[in-house]
Each structure stands twice: as C-alpha cells, then as structure tokens.
C-alpha cells in the first residue's frame, strides 16, 4: 500500500481551480493502488492525489 500524502482536516489546493479546500475523508482504492480524497466544498466528488497539492 502506498503512503497517504494528505490527511483528514488538512487544507489543500485543487489544481484545476486553485481553490482552497479541506480534506474530510480519504480512502485507499486497492485496484488503482492510490488514495482518493473527499473535500468539504464538494462532498459528492472525490479527487486523486495528482489533482490536489499542498498549500504554502
């Protein structure tokens, strides 16, 4: 299993829109071998690690 890059409660940036959001849930997708993340502003959408970036 890969290491989780982001943690719940962490504020990150959505690369496509440059929006600041807070991660509310993360889940390891076993067959894709990567994590998906749910954020506060869009709880019905999930993002993969490459779609988010750390702020700062």
VOGU-3710 file (C-alpha; in Angstrom, 3 decimals, decimal comma):
1> xxxxxxxxxx> 0,000/0,000/0,000  1,273/3,478/-0,869  1,717/6,171/1,753  -1,189/8,585/2,196  0,001/12,055/1,055  -2,790/14,135/2,626  -4,576/13,775/5,973  -8,123/14,460/7,130  -8,517/18,083/8,185  -5,611/19,250/6,003
11> xxxxxxxxxx> -6,196/22,324/3,839  -5,083/21,726/0,244  -5,455/23,314/-3,191  -7,440/21,826/-6,080  -5,014/22,144/-9,011  -7,672/22,742/-11,700  -9,400/25,645/-9,938  -6,781/26,897/-7,442  -9,408/26,637/-4,665  -8,534/26,052/-1,032
21> xxxxxxxxxx> -10,477/23,118/0,411  -10,296/20,913/3,492  -9,992/17,146/3,189  -12,813/15,459/5,087  -12,215/11,826/4,100  -9,573/9,691/2,415  -9,852/6,178/1,048  -7,332/3,760/-0,445  -8,554/2,407/-3,799  -6,931/-1,012/-3,839
31> xxxxxxxxxx> -7,331/-1,878/-7,530  -5,924/1,542/-8,564  -3,230/1,478/-5,846  -3,771/5,094/-4,815  -5,802/7,238/-2,457  -8,938/9,199/-3,226  -9,962/12,233/-1,200  -13,290/13,907/-0,432  -13,248/17,645/0,319  -15,590/19,906/2,251
41> xxxxxxxxxx> -16,778/22,123/-0,640  -17,621/19,206/-2,939  -18,580/16,233/-0,728  -20,150/14,261/-3,594  -16,936/14,392/-5,655  -13,633/12,661/-4,988  -10,153/13,672/-6,063  -6,960/11,694/-6,569  -3,570/12,782/-5,210  -2,420/14,280/-8,515
51> xxxxxx> -5,471/16,587/-8,592  -4,544/18,195/-5,262  -1,478/19,949/-3,938  -0,228/21,120/-0,567  -0,565/24,812/0,079  2,262/27,027/1,042
//
